[in-house]
């Protein structure tokens, strides 16, 4: 079945919801206006149950099919939060909140799942129950984990869960997916190097933390080039180098390095943590200083289940005429927490020739709405057929 006609009819309305969300971005768990809008619309659609405050500001809605003999319960998830980026699109519906914008398309994800919920509530052409999940704080806050920790899966008896993300550079409304490890584990590290500060004219009287830190930045790259198996995916990036002194003639007492580690396997994740600590301590000691290393575990690897991925691919093919193999993505995605709790799949939908996500000129492509809504609706109807 191609794109459903109902979503062509609803596209203008869904686009208006999306643009309203775009104008009013909210960060992390502060998605109060967004959650209230979502809950209001779900109730207006006539859902059987709408619950707010799951995972702090998440919203869960329940749609019962015409039959319930199958006993199946399918979860469909969209993220709601924005990013702390100042928008530079120049759109007439650009963000009205300085320093915040929907630079990852979560406004589009939320609007598409609302559209699917409206259609599924109208038609109920399935045997079982659909649970629509609107999640806060995907962008670094772990909102998916918070919703799971609140007992969401058990409370609504969710058996499988499906998610979607727009993808710039792919043809609008096309799909791509891969089974197994998909999005990377994303960890962070903080390294504080302590030496002995002093006058730049007398370096021999100091323990120079800038030289120490410069050596360490380069050495950390050997984790990828000399410690990891070349066929394993791993990225180590130092993203901040800050000294305790800003004066041009002072060798600083202290330097702080920050960065991220992105991996696809538990083995590489452990290796990176161990090597960062070992390199930091040994290099600082060689220069006569010390290192304090803090390693923060971030989102786990997001792993698509084999069976559910094959099903999601079939649905995408029925909607758009095909579904390509997606590449491994070294970005993080906290839908990983939901996939740790239940089998499921996460798919990419094309956003066309737009700026990449997390860019100040990015904008979700409203032309992708019918395909995205159709995929979610078809997941419910095909996974739980009336027979």
N, C-alpha and C positions, 0 to 999 in steps of 0.2 A: 504494500500500500504506500503510495507517495505521500507527500505533505498533505495533511488533513485540511479539507476545505474550510472547516470551522476556524482554523487558525489564520487563514487568509482573511476571513471576515473579522476576526478579533485583532488583527495586527495593529490597526490604528489605536485601539484602546490599550493594548499591551505596551505599545510604544510610548503612549502618554504616561503610563505607570513608570516605565523605565526612565524616562526623562525627568520625571518628578524626583525619583530616587537619585538620579545623577546630580540634580540641582542641590540636593540636601544630603551630602555624604556624612557618614558617621563612622568613627574609628573603633576598632576592637570591640569591647563589650558595651560601648556607649551607643548602641544601635536602638535607642529608645523610640525615636520617631519612626524609623524603618519597621521595627517589630510591631508597633501599634498599627501602622498602615497595613502590614501583612495580615495581622490578626483580624482587623476590621473587614478586609476584603474576603478573607476565608469565611468569616461568619455570613457575610452578604451572599456568598456563593452557595450557602446552605450546607456546609460541611457538617458531618455528624458530631464532630468534637473539635474544639480549638483550645489549645493550652499554651499559655505564655509563661515565660520565666524559666524555661528549661535550659540549663547551661548558662544561667544568669539572665540573658536577654534573648534566648532562642525561642522559636515558635514551632509548635507541632500541630498539624491538622490531620484528621482522620476522615477518610471517604470509604464508605462501605459499598460494595458492589451489589448488583441485583441479586446475586446469590452469595452464600458464604460456605457452601458445601466443601469447597477445596481446603478451607482452613488456612490458605496462604495469606501472608502479610508481607508486602513489598514496601520498602522505604525509598523515597526519592528526595535527594538533598540538594539545596542551593545555599551558597554563602551570601551574607548581607553586607559585610563591612567594607570600608574604603581604605585608602592609603594616605599617609601624611605627606602628600605631594601638592605643590601649588600648581593648579591647572593652567595650561597655556594653549587650550584649544581654540579659544575665541568664539565658542558656540553660544547661541542665544539662551541655551539652557545649561551653561557652564556652572560649576560649583559656586554656591553663594557663601561657602565657608572657607575663609582664607586658610591655606595650608592643609587642606583636605580635598581629595577628589577620588572618584571612582576610576582609578587608573588600571584596574585589573578586570573590569567587566562584571563585578559582582552585582551591579545594578541590573545588568542584562540577565544574569542567572536567576536572580530573584523574580524579575518580571516574567521570564519564561516559565518558571515553575508555578507562579500564580496563574498564568494562562492555562497551563496543563491542569491545574487544580480546578479551575472554573469549568473546563471541558469535561473532566472526569466526574465532577459533581453533577453536571447536567445529564450526562449519558449513562454512567455507571455500567458500562458494558464489560463487566468483568466479574469473575467468581472469586471473591476474596476481599481483602482490605488493602487500601493504599494509605500509607502514612507519608505526608509531605513534611519535610524537615527544613526549616529556615534557620541557618546557623550564624551566630556572630563570630567575630574574632578569628577568622582564618589567617589573617595577615600577621602571624607571629604570636597570637594570643592563645592558641590551642583551644578554640571554642568547640571543635569537634570532640576533643577529649572531655571537656566540661559537660557536654550534653550526654556523652556515654557514662561519665561518672555519676550523673544525675539519674542513671537507671533507665534511660530512654529506650534502649533495645528491649529490655525485659518488660518495662511498663506497657509498651504497645505490642509486644510479641513480634517484633520485626525479625524476619527470617533472612531476607536479602536486602542489600542497599545499593543504590545506583547514584552516581554523580556525573556532572558534566562541567567542562570549562571551555570557554571560547579560545580560539587560537589564531592570532594574526599571522598572515602569510599563507594560510590555507584558503582555498576557494570558499566563498561564503556559503554556509549551509552544508558543506561536505563534512565527512567524519573520518576520524582516525583513532585507533586504539591498539593496545598491546597487552598480552597476558603476562602475568608474573610481575617482577619488579618493574616499576614504571617511573614514578617520581622518587627523588633521592631523599635519604635521611639528611637533615640539615642541622648541624651542631655549630656552636659558637665557642670561641676561646678568648680569654683575657690573660695577658702575660704582663706582669710588672717586673721590670728589671731595675735593680738597685745597685748603684755604684758609689762613687765619691765625686761630688761636683767640685768645680773650681774655675779659675780664670782660664780663658781660652789661650792665653799666652804661656801658660804653664801646664800643658797636658800631662807631663810626667808626674805631677803631683795629684793627678786625678785617677779615678777608674771610670773611663769614658763610656757612658751608657749609650751614646749615639752610635759609636763604632760597634759596640756589643750588639745593639739592636739591629744594625744594618747587616751584620754577619748572620744574625738569627733569621731575618727575613729571607735571605737567600738560602740558608740551610733548610728552612721549612719546606722549600720547594723540592728538596731531595726525597721527601716522603713519597711524592708522586713518582719522581723520576728514578729513584734507586731503592725504595723499600716496597712499593706496591707492585704486584704483578701487572705488566703492561696491558693485559686484557681486562683488568678490573677498572671500573669507573670510579675515579676519586678526584676531587678538586680541593685544594687547600689555598685559601686566599687571605692575605693580610690586608685588611681594609682600613685600618687606622693606625697611625704612628704619631704619638703625642708625647712631647717632652715636658718636664716640670719647669723648664725655663724658656722664656720667649726672647731673651736678650741675645744679641748677636755675639757677645763676648763672654758668654758663660757656658761652660760644659755642664749639662744638667745632672742633677743627682739621680734622677729617675726618668725612665721611659716606659710608656704603656703601649702595648700592641694589642689590637683586637682583630678578629677575623672569623672566617667561617670554614667549615669542613663539610663537604658533600660526598656521600658515599651511597653505594647500592647494595652492600652486604654487611652483615654484622661483623665479619672478620676485618674488613677494611675500616669500619668504624672504630673498632678496638685498636687496630694498628695505629691509626692516626692519633688517637688520644694518647697512646703510650709514647709515640715518637715525638709529639709536640712537647711533652713533659721532659723527656730525656734530652732532647736537643736544647731546650731552654736552660735546663739546669747545668748541662755540661759546658755550653758556650759561655754562659755567664760566669761560671767558676773559672774557666780558662782565662778570662779577663780580670779576675779578682772581684767579681760582683756576685749577686744572688738573683734568683728568679722565683717569682711566685706565680704559679699557673692555675687558673680556674677553667675547667672544661664544662660547658653546659650542654647537656643532651637536648636536642631540639626535636622536631618531628621525626618519626620513624620512616623507614622506607615504605612507600605506598605500593601495595602488592595487589594486583587484579587477580581474582580467582579464575581459573581456567574455564570452567563451565559457564559462568556468568559472563565472561568476556566474549566467548563464542556466541552466546545469546545476544548480547548487546551489539555485536558486530552484525548479526543477522538483521536485527531491528534497524540499525543504521542503513544497511544496504536496502532494506525495503522502503525507507523514507527517502533516501537521496540517490539510490542507484548504485551505491558502492561504499566501501569503507576500507581505507588504507591502513597499513601497519604504521603505527606511530613510533617515532624514535624514543629512546630513553631520554628522560628529562632530568637534569641535575638540579632543578628547582624543587622546593618542598611543597607539600600539600597535606593539610591536616585531616583530609578525608581518610588518610591512612589509619587514623584511630578507629574510624567506623569499620574499615575493612579488616582491622584486627579483631573486631567483635563479631562481625558477620561476613559471610561470603558476598561478593558483589563485584562491581566493575565501574570504572571511571573512564569517560570518553571525551575526546576533543571535538569541538564543532568549529568549522572554519569561520573566521571573522573578516576574511578578505584582505585586501591590501591596505592595512592600517598600521599606525605606529605600534610597536611592541608593547605588551603589558608592562606596567610600572614606569611608563614614560609620560611626561607631562602633557604630551599631545595625543595620547591614546584616547580612543572613544569606542565603545561597543557599537557594533554594526547592527542596526535594527532590522536589516534585511535577513539576518540569521534567525529571527524570532520564529517564523513558521516551522522551520526544520527542527529547531531545538525543542519547541513545544510538542511537535509531532513525535519526536523520539521518546520523550518522557511518557506521553500518553500511550504510545504503542508498547513501551516496556510493560506498563500495567496490563493492557488488554491482551497482549500476546503471552505474558507470563502466567496470567490467570484467566484463560479463555472461558467464556460462558458454556461452550460445548454445544 
